[in-house]
Amino acid sequence: MKKFADIAIAIPIDRLFTYRVPKTFKNKAEIGERVFVPFRNRDIIGYIVNFKDKADTKGIKEIKRIIDEKPIISKHLLELTKWISETYLCSWGQAIAATIPGVLKKGKVSVKARAGTGFEKIPVSTETSPHTLTTEQEEVLKSVLFKIEKEDYKTYLLHGITASGKTEVYLQAIEGVLNKGKTSIVLVPEIALTPQTVERFTSRFGEKVAVMHSALVGSMRYREWKRIIDGEAKIVVGARSAIFSPVKNLGLIIVDEEHETSYKQEDVPRYHARDVALMRARLSNCPVILGSATPSLESFYLAGKKRLELVRLTKRIDDKDLPKVKIVDMRMELATRKKLVMFSKILIDSIQKALDKRQQVMIFLNRRGFSTYVNCKKCGLVLKCKRCDSVLVYHYETKSLVCHYCNFRMPPPDICPQCRGSYMKYFGIGTEKVESEIARLFPRARIARMDTDATSKRGSHARILGEFKKHNLDILVGTQMIAKGLDFPRVTLVGVVNSDVTLNLPDFRASERTFNLLTQVAGRAGRGEEGGEVIIQTYAPGHYAILSASKHDYEKFYREEIKTRDELSFPPFKHIIRLTIRSRNEKRTIDASHKLKDFLIKKLKDIEIVGPAPSPISKVRGFFRWNILLKGKNRSIMCQALRKALKAYRKPAGVILTIDVDPASM
């Protein structure tokens, strides 16, 4: 009987709400439909998750209106979102809301997709037929197709060096899924990867491909979602939220570049798309492929424990050699040239040689802006954001100092605001400054920059990459956007200007990120017939992350890094839950942090509690931030214990508590 319905609402209250089902709705109401319900003093959207004959309390309000004619959230997705709410400590309603387009969260039934709303039509190449596979590729594909045929859950970690043909394995595995009348989801880590990735899939599968990512305007996102739920699209390619696509008959999930931290959602629900993919595959009885040239330590560790099946692609297509890597010790450059320099002589000479041969060059720096910081040489003042504890970065194009956390902007001062001295100097280098210096050194070269500033306009990613692919550009300067997934055969030289930036971050993943970025960016070179070279500039040439990357030796890096993680009880040996306490008052933040720790010590047994301590950036957007870390071996037990404990916790007024399970960074 459908007398009462349990409704999940997208608010941060960890419970369901019971409403009476009016007699007129009894035949219309279904699990997975949206409804309007009265909540406090207004009507809001909720999601039906259950029916029951009895209610525990009296005076229950009625459902006002059923929005959908049929369920828009399948039972599979409801099960998945329930798991997300339990694993990432959010409400079930918040988890459900993450699975549907924004326009549907507002109660709309349909949306007209207007022309020119920003959805980029990817130029389809003529390569429609499958390529002949190498022996290694055939072995991997055979194993995956066996599980697709058996309709079995299995996770494969595909460790394939750059340009070893991982994408072709994905494409032919999807072909096998389509032949069985099933669907596939392909996750890619960033919007920057999507145009070229989508081109590969649409050239092979045409209109069967739908694209889902956050840069799509609302009406286009809804249109793609509608194509998926109606069964028109059989393959979904997109960033992390594509894992919630309402496909039916799911036969395969692929997580490309599975090590990428951008798979971790920063807002509620703070899920990791890789872990959600594994759970969705388990619920759907289908295989998952996690692909990477630099697998995450967690995945490689699980493969070593035989909880994932490790499959490898050890050779580049056509047996092309991996690019030669030179490490340039910038300390020697400093000693011989008596000043800080941006480019070593070796890198300048190599760029000139590549340009003389009409080859292309990529210059990588993991930092946007012109100068890293502005400093007074008289009193030592470094200009910081007034609202955040972060250094202001100078941007040449806008002639302004910008906070990369809250976007606060100000004109650069001529005199020091502290000592009134006129010794303000610009230090450090950003992508704008690198671009400017390259233009000075190579005035005839056609140069473009690719970072979040240069690509803020819709369509700019595809435009810049399209120009580079057509060889209308000689040199591409960029941040990590250019490090992964891009395939340009004319690129014979990749230069890494300052490889130490990520190495010096206050984060336990700093070495892993450095190794990953250097390996991935090196992989952009030598994909064509002419081979390639990579030049890494560093002040730490002996660090194992840099040495291992220069030799393309993942396992050497893994052996070194895993020892450190074990000694410090960091992932993959322990799970981490980070509790962040925020307030506009510093003393209130500190007091609340210490009181919360005392409370948790009493409530949580067999869970290590570290801190409290200030966040690495201790003030953001006017809020002071302190962290407490929980460490334990069993994530499920930790989450259950913390959820139970926090039900008895009374948060002080003016204090915000956020919980991040398995944070991507510290």
C-alpha positions in Angstrom: 0.0 0.0 0.0 1.2 3.5 -0.8 -0.2 5.3 2.2 3.0 7.0 3.2 6.2 7.9 1.3 9.7 8.4 2.6 11.1 11.4 0.9 14.8 12.3 0.6 15.4 16.1 0.5 18.7 17.7 -0.6 19.4 19.5 2.7 22.3 18.7 5.2 20.0 16.8 7.6 20.8 13.1 7.8 17.3 11.6 7.7 14.3 10.9 5.5 11.0 12.7 5.9 7.6 10.9 5.9 4.6 12.4 3.9 1.1 11.1 3.3 0.3 10.1 -0.3 -3.0 11.6 -1.3 -5.6 9.2 -2.7 -5.5 11.0 -6.1 -1.7 10.3 -6.3 -1.7 6.6 -5.3 -1.6 5.3 -8.8 0.9 8.0 -10.0 3.4 7.8 -7.2 6.5 5.7 -7.9 9.9 5.3 -6.3 12.5 7.5 -8.0 10.1 10.4 -8.9 10.4 14.0 -7.8 7.7 15.6 -5.7 6.8 18.9 -4.2 6.4 18.7 -0.4 5.7 21.3 2.3 8.9 21.8 4.4 8.8 24.3 7.2 7.3 27.4 5.6 7.8 26.6 1.9 7.3 23.9 -0.7 10.5 22.2 -1.8 11.5 19.3 -4.1 12.0 15.8 -2.7 12.6 12.4 -4.1 10.5 9.3 -3.3 12.7 6.5 -2.0 10.2 4.2 -0.2 6.5 3.5 0.6 5.1 2.2 3.8 1.7 1.4 5.4 2.3 3.1 8.8 3.9 6.3 10.0 5.7 6.7 13.4 4.3 10.2 14.1 1.0 12.0 13.9 0.1 15.1 12.0 1.9 14.1 8.9 1.7 16.5 5.9 0.7 15.5 2.4 2.7 15.4 -0.8 1.6 18.6 -2.7 2.4 17.4 -6.3 4.1 14.6 -8.2 6.4 16.2 -10.8 7.3 13.2 -13.0 5.1 10.9 -15.0 7.6 8.1 -14.5 10.7 7.7 -12.3 13.8 9.7 -13.3 16.1 7.9 -10.8 16.4 4.2 -11.3 16.6 1.7 -8.4 20.2 1.1 -9.2 21.0 4.8 -8.9 19.0 5.0 -5.6 21.1 2.2 -4.2 24.3 3.9 -5.4 23.3 7.3 -3.9 22.4 5.5 -0.6 26.0 4.1 -0.5 27.4 7.6 -1.3 25.5 9.2 1.6 26.8 6.5 4.0 30.4 6.6 2.6 30.9 10.4 2.2 28.7 11.5 5.2 26.0 13.6 3.4 22.3 13.2 3.4 20.6 10.8 0.9 18.8 13.8 -0.7 22.1 15.6 -1.3 23.5 12.4 -3.0 20.4 12.0 -5.2 20.5 15.7 -6.3 24.1 15.1 -7.6 22.8 12.6 -10.2 20.4 14.9 -12.1 20.9 18.1 -14.2 20.5 21.4 -12.4 17.3 22.3 -14.3 15.6 19.2 -12.9 16.6 20.2 -9.3 14.4 23.3 -9.8 11.3 21.2 -10.5 11.2 21.6 -14.3 9.8 18.8 -16.4 11.5 19.7 -19.7 13.8 22.3 -21.2 14.2 23.5 -24.7 17.8 23.5 -25.9 18.3 26.7 -27.8 20.8 26.9 -30.6 24.2 28.4 -29.8 24.2 27.5 -26.1 27.8 26.6 -26.0 27.8 22.9 -26.8 30.8 22.4 -29.1 30.3 20.2 -32.1 33.5 18.1 -32.3 34.9 17.7 -35.8 34.6 14.0 -36.6 37.7 12.4 -38.2 37.5 9.8 -40.9 39.1 7.0 -38.7 35.9 4.9 -38.2 37.3 1.4 -38.3 39.1 -0.4 -35.4 42.9 -0.4 -35.6 44.9 -3.7 -35.6 45.8 -4.4 -32.0 49.2 -5.3 -30.7 49.7 -8.6 -28.9 49.5 -6.8 -25.5 46.4 -4.9 -26.5 44.7 -8.2 -27.6 45.5 -9.9 -24.3 43.9 -7.0 -22.3 40.9 -6.9 -24.6 40.3 -10.6 -24.5 40.2 -10.6 -20.7 37.8 -7.7 -20.5 35.4 -9.1 -23.2 35.3 -12.4 -21.3 33.9 -10.5 -18.2 31.5 -8.5 -20.4 30.2 -11.7 -21.9 29.8 -13.3 -18.4 28.2 -10.1 -17.0 30.6 -10.3 -14.1 31.9 -7.5 -11.9 35.7 -7.2 -12.1 38.2 -4.3 -11.8 41.1 -4.1 -14.2 44.0 -1.7 -13.6 45.3 -1.0 -17.1 48.9 0.3 -16.5 49.9 1.5 -20.0 52.8 3.8 -20.7 52.0 7.0 -22.6 51.0 6.3 -26.3 50.7 2.6 -25.7 47.2 2.5 -27.1 44.9 2.5 -24.1 42.2 4.4 -25.9 42.0 1.8 -28.7 41.5 -0.9 -26.1 38.6 1.2 -24.6 37.0 1.6 -28.1 37.1 -2.1 -29.0 35.8 -3.1 -25.5 32.9 -0.7 -26.0 32.3 -2.2 -29.4 31.9 -5.6 -27.6 29.5 -4.0 -25.1 27.4 -2.5 -27.9 27.2 -5.9 -29.7 25.6 -7.3 -26.5 23.0 -4.4 -26.6 24.5 -2.8 -23.5 25.8 0.7 -22.6 29.1 2.2 -21.5 30.3 5.1 -19.4 33.8 6.6 -20.0 35.1 9.1 -17.5 37.9 11.5 -18.4 39.5 13.7 -15.7 39.1 17.3 -17.1 37.1 19.3 -19.5 40.4 20.1 -21.2 40.7 16.5 -22.3 37.1 16.2 -23.5 37.3 17.6 -27.1 40.0 15.3 -28.3 38.7 12.3 -26.4 35.2 12.9 -27.7 36.5 13.1 -31.2 38.0 9.6 -30.9 34.6 8.2 -29.7 32.3 10.1 -32.1 34.4 9.1 -35.1 33.9 5.5 -34.1 30.4 5.5 -32.7 28.7 8.7 -34.1 25.4 9.7 -32.6 25.5 6.9 -30.0 27.8 9.1 -27.9 26.5 11.6 -25.4 28.8 14.1 -23.6 28.3 15.2 -20.0 30.5 17.7 -18.2 30.1 20.9 -16.2 30.9 23.3 -19.0 27.7 22.4 -20.8 25.0 25.1 -20.3 21.9 23.8 -18.5 19.7 23.2 -21.5 22.4 21.3 -23.3 23.2 19.2 -20.2 19.5 18.4 -20.0 19.4 17.4 -23.7 22.2 15.0 -23.3 20.7 13.6 -20.1 17.4 13.1 -22.0 19.1 11.3 -24.8 20.7 8.9 -22.3 17.5 8.3 -20.3 15.5 7.7 -23.5 18.1 5.2 -24.7 19.2 7.2 -27.7 22.8 7.5 -26.5 24.5 4.2 -25.7 28.0 5.6 -24.7 28.5 8.5 -22.2 31.8 10.3 -22.2 32.4 13.0 -19.6 34.0 14.3 -16.4 33.3 12.9 -12.9 29.5 13.6 -12.8 29.0 11.4 -15.9 29.2 8.4 -13.5 25.6 9.2 -12.6 24.3 9.0 -16.2 20.9 7.3 -16.3 22.0 4.6 -18.7 20.1 1.3 -18.7 21.8 -2.1 -19.2 25.3 -0.9 -18.1 27.9 -3.2 -19.5 31.3 -1.4 -18.9 32.7 1.6 -17.0 36.1 3.1 -18.0 38.0 5.5 -15.8 40.7 7.1 -17.9 43.7 8.6 -16.1 42.3 7.0 -12.9 45.1 8.7 -10.8 43.7 12.2 -11.4 42.8 14.1 -8.3 40.1 16.0 -10.3 37.9 12.9 -9.9 37.4 14.0 -6.3 34.4 16.3 -5.9 35.2 19.4 -3.7 31.6 20.2 -2.7 28.8 18.1 -1.1 28.6 15.2 -1.8 32.4 15.0 -1.7 32.6 11.7 -3.6 35.5 10.2 -5.5 34.3 9.3 -9.0 36.7 6.3 -9.2 35.3 4.7 -6.0 31.7 5.5 -7.2 32.5 3.8 -10.5 33.6 0.6 -8.7 30.4 0.5 -6.7 28.2 1.2 -9.7 29.9 -1.6 -11.6 29.4 -3.9 -8.6 25.7 -3.1 -8.6 25.5 -3.5 -12.4 27.5 -6.8 -12.6 29.9 -5.3 -15.2 33.7 -4.8 -15.5 35.6 -1.6 -14.8 38.8 -0.5 -16.5 41.0 1.9 -14.6 43.5 3.2 -17.0 46.7 5.2 -16.4 50.4 5.6 -17.3 50.9 6.5 -13.6 48.4 4.6 -11.5 47.4 6.0 -8.1 49.3 4.5 -5.2 46.0 3.2 -3.8 45.1 1.3 -7.0 48.6 -0.2 -7.6 48.7 -1.3 -3.9 45.3 -3.0 -4.3 46.6 -4.7 -7.5 49.6 -6.0 -5.5 47.1 -7.4 -3.0 45.2 -9.1 -5.9 42.0 -7.1 -5.2 42.3 -5.6 -8.7 43.7 -7.4 -11.8 46.8 -5.6 -13.1 47.1 -5.7 -16.9 49.9 -3.9 -18.8 50.8 -2.2 -22.0 54.6 -1.8 -21.9 55.3 -0.7 -25.4 54.3 2.3 -27.5 52.3 1.7 -30.7 54.6 0.8 -33.6 57.4 0.2 -31.0 58.2 4.0 -30.9 60.7 4.9 -28.3 59.8 6.8 -25.2 61.2 10.3 -25.4 64.7 10.9 -24.0 64.7 12.9 -20.8 67.4 15.3 -19.7 67.5 16.7 -16.2 68.9 20.2 -16.0 70.3 21.2 -12.5 69.3 24.8 -12.2 71.7 25.2 -9.3 74.5 25.0 -11.8 72.8 27.5 -14.1 72.6 29.9 -11.1 76.2 29.3 -10.3 77.5 29.9 -13.8 75.2 32.7 -14.9 75.2 34.5 -11.5 71.4 35.2 -11.5 68.1 33.4 -11.5 67.1 32.5 -15.0 63.8 31.1 -16.4 65.3 29.0 -19.2 68.5 27.0 -19.2 70.8 27.3 -22.2 70.0 23.7 -23.1 66.3 24.4 -23.2 66.8 27.6 -25.3 69.0 25.8 -27.8 66.6 22.8 -28.1 63.6 25.1 -28.7 65.5 26.9 -31.5 66.5 23.5 -33.1 62.8 22.3 -33.0 61.6 25.6 -34.6 64.3 25.4 -37.3 62.9 22.0 -38.2 59.3 23.2 -38.2 58.5 21.0 -35.3 56.3 21.9 -32.3 57.2 22.6 -28.7 55.2 22.4 -25.4 56.4 24.3 -22.4 54.9 23.2 -19.1 54.6 25.2 -15.8 52.1 24.3 -13.1 51.4 27.9 -12.2 49.3 30.5 -13.9 49.9 34.3 -13.8 52.9 36.4 -14.6 54.8 36.6 -11.3 54.2 34.4 -8.3 54.3 37.2 -5.8 55.1 40.9 -5.2 57.6 41.6 -2.4 59.1 44.7 -0.8 62.9 44.5 -0.8 63.1 47.1 2.0 60.8 45.6 4.7 60.2 42.1 3.4 56.4 42.5 3.0 54.8 40.0 0.6 51.4 41.2 -0.6 48.6 38.8 0.5 44.8 38.7 0.0 42.9 40.6 2.7 40.3 37.8 2.9 42.6 34.7 2.4 45.9 33.7 3.8 47.3 33.4 0.3 49.8 35.3 -1.8 48.5 37.6 -4.5 49.6 36.7 -8.0 50.4 39.4 -10.6 48.6 39.0 -14.0 50.2 40.9 -16.8 47.2 41.0 -19.2 44.9 42.6 -16.7 47.7 44.5 -14.8 46.3 43.3 -11.5 47.1 41.3 -8.4 44.7 38.4 -8.1 43.9 35.9 -5.3 43.5 32.4 -6.8 41.2 31.4 -3.9 38.5 34.1 -3.8 39.3 36.1 -7.0 40.0 39.4 -5.0 41.8 41.8 -7.3 43.7 45.0 -6.8 46.1 47.2 -8.9 49.8 46.6 -8.0 51.1 49.3 -5.7 54.1 51.5 -6.7 55.1 52.0 -3.1 55.0 49.5 -0.2 51.8 49.8 1.8 53.7 48.9 5.0 57.0 50.9 5.0 56.1 53.3 2.2 59.3 52.4 0.4 59.5 52.2 -3.4 61.3 48.8 -3.6 58.4 46.6 -4.7 59.7 43.7 -6.8 58.1 40.9 -8.8 59.3 37.4 -8.0 58.6 33.9 -9.3 57.3 32.9 -12.6 53.9 32.0 -13.9 52.6 31.0 -17.3 52.0 34.5 -18.5 55.6 35.4 -17.7 56.9 32.3 -19.5 54.8 33.2 -22.5 56.2 36.7 -22.5 59.8 35.6 -22.2 59.4 33.0 -25.0 58.0 35.7 -27.2 61.1 37.9 -26.5 63.5 35.0 -27.1 61.7 33.7 -30.2 60.0 36.7 -31.8 59.0 34.8 -35.0 57.4 31.9 -33.2 53.6 31.6 -33.1 52.8 31.1 -29.4 49.7 30.4 -27.3 49.0 30.0 -23.6 46.7 27.4 -22.1 45.7 27.9 -18.5 42.5 28.7 -16.6 42.8 32.4 -17.4 43.4 31.9 -21.2 40.6 29.3 -21.4 37.9 31.0 -19.4 35.7 31.7 -22.4 33.5 28.9 -23.6 35.0 27.0 -26.5 38.6 28.3 -26.0 40.0 24.9 -25.1 38.9 23.4 -28.4 40.0 26.5 -30.3 43.5 26.6 -28.9 44.1 22.8 -29.3 42.6 22.9 -32.8 45.0 25.7 -33.9 47.9 23.7 -32.4 46.8 20.5 -34.1 46.7 22.3 -37.5 50.2 23.6 -36.8 49.0 27.2 -36.8 51.0 27.5 -33.6 54.6 26.6 -32.9 54.8 26.7 -29.1 52.1 26.0 -26.6 52.7 27.2 -23.0 50.5 25.7 -20.3 49.7 24.4 -16.9 48.6 20.8 -16.2 45.9 21.2 -18.8 48.5 20.4 -21.5 50.1 17.6 -19.5 47.6 14.7 -20.2 45.8 12.9 -22.9 46.7 15.2 -25.8 48.2 13.6 -28.9 50.1 15.9 -31.3 52.6 14.0 -33.6 54.6 17.1 -34.5 55.5 17.8 -30.8 59.2 16.7 -30.5 60.2 18.8 -27.5 58.6 19.3 -24.1 60.2 21.6 -21.6 59.3 21.7 -17.9 60.3 25.1 -16.5 60.0 24.5 -12.8 59.4 20.9 -11.8 59.8 21.6 -8.1 56.5 23.6 -7.7 54.3 20.6 -6.8 57.2 18.9 -4.9 57.2 21.7 -2.3 53.5 21.7 -1.5 52.5 20.8 2.2 50.7 17.7 1.1 51.5 14.0 1.6 50.7 13.4 -2.2 53.3 16.1 -3.3 55.9 13.5 -4.6 53.2 11.5 -6.3 51.8 14.5 -8.0 55.2 15.6 -9.2 56.0 12.2 -10.6 52.6 11.9 -12.3 52.8 15.3 -13.9 56.3 14.9 -15.2 55.6 11.5 -16.6 52.4 12.6 -18.2 53.8 15.8 -19.7 56.9 13.9 -21.0 54.4 11.6 -22.7 53.3 14.4 -25.0 56.7 14.2 -26.8 57.8 11.8 -29.5 54.4 10.5 -30.6 55.2 11.1 -34.3 57.9 9.7 -36.6 60.6 12.2 -35.5 60.9 11.0 -31.9 61.0 13.3 -28.9 63.0 14.9 -26.1 62.0 16.2 -22.7 64.0 18.7 -20.7 63.2 18.9 -17.0 64.6 22.0 -15.1 64.9 21.4 -11.4 66.6 22.6 -8.2 66.2 19.1 -6.7 67.8 16.8 -9.4 68.4 14.0 -6.9 64.7 13.6 -5.7 63.4 10.1 -6.4 60.2 11.5 -8.0 62.2 13.5 -10.6 64.8 10.7 -11.2 62.1 8.0 -11.6 60.0 10.2 -14.0 63.2 10.9 -16.1 63.6 7.1 -16.5 59.9 6.5 -17.1 60.1 4.1 -14.2 56.8 3.9 -12.3 57.7 0.9 -10.2 60.9 2.5 -8.9 58.9 5.5 -7.8 56.2 3.3 -6.2 58.8 1.4 -4.2 60.3 4.6 -2.7 56.9 6.3 -2.1 55.1 3.4 -0.6 57.8 3.1 2.2 57.1 6.8 3.2 53.4 6.3 3.2 53.7 3.2 5.4 56.0 4.9 7.9 53.6 7.9 8.2 50.3 5.8 8.2 49.0 7.6 5.1 46.9 6.1 2.2 46.9 3.3 1.0 47.6 2.0 4.5 45.1 4.1 6.3 42.0 6.0 5.2 41.8 9.7 6.2 38.7 11.7 7.1 39.4 15.5 7.3 37.1 17.6 9.5 37.5 21.4 8.7 36.3 23.9 11.2 35.6 27.4 9.8 34.6 30.7 11.4 35.1 34.4 10.7 36.5 34.8 14.2 40.0 33.2 14.6 39.7 32.6 18.4 36.2 31.0 17.9 37.7 28.7 15.2 40.6 27.6 17.4 38.4 27.0 20.5 35.8 25.1 18.5 38.6 22.9 17.0 40.0 21.9 20.4 36.5 21.3 21.8 35.6 19.1 18.9 38.8 17.0 19.3 38.0 16.5 23.0 34.5 15.4 22.1 35.8 13.0 19.4 38.4 11.4 21.8 35.5 10.4 24.1 33.3 9.1 21.3 35.6 7.4 18.8 37.5 4.3 19.8 40.4 2.7 17.8 40.5 5.7 15.5 43.7 7.9 15.4 42.9 11.6 15.9 45.5 14.1 14.6 45.4 17.8 15.3 43.8 20.3 15.4 46.1 22.4 13.3 45.6 25.3 10.9 44.8 24.4 7.3 47.7 24.9 4.8 45.9 28.0 3.6 44.5 29.0 7.0 42.2 31.8 5.9 40.0 31.7 2.8 37.3 34.2 1.8 37.3 35.7 5.3 37.0 32.4 7.1 39.7 31.0 9.4 40.2 27.3 8.9 41.5 24.5 11.2 41.7 20.8 10.5 41.3 17.6 12.5 42.4 14.3 10.8 41.0 10.9 11.6 43.0 7.9 10.5 41.9 4.3 10.4 42.1 1.1 8.3 38.4 0.5 7.7 36.6 3.4 6.0 33.1 2.0 6.5 33.7 1.5 10.3 35.2 5.0 10.6 32.3 6.6 8.8 29.6 4.8 10.8 31.4 5.8 14.1 31.7 9.4 13.1 28.1 9.7 11.8 26.9 8.3 15.1 29.1 10.6 17.2 28.2 13.7 15.3 24.5 13.2 16.1 25.3 14.1 19.7 27.6 17.0 18.7 26.3 20.5 19.3 28.1 22.9 16.9 28.8 26.4 18.3 27.0 29.4 16.7 29.0 30.9 13.9 31.0 27.8 13.2 30.8 25.7 10.1 32.0 22.0 10.1 32.8 20.2 6.8 33.7 16.6 6.5 35.9 15.2 3.6 36.4 11.4 3.4 39.6 10.4 1.6 40.5 14.0 0.6 42.5 14.5 -2.6 44.9 16.8 -0.9 45.8 18.2 2.5 
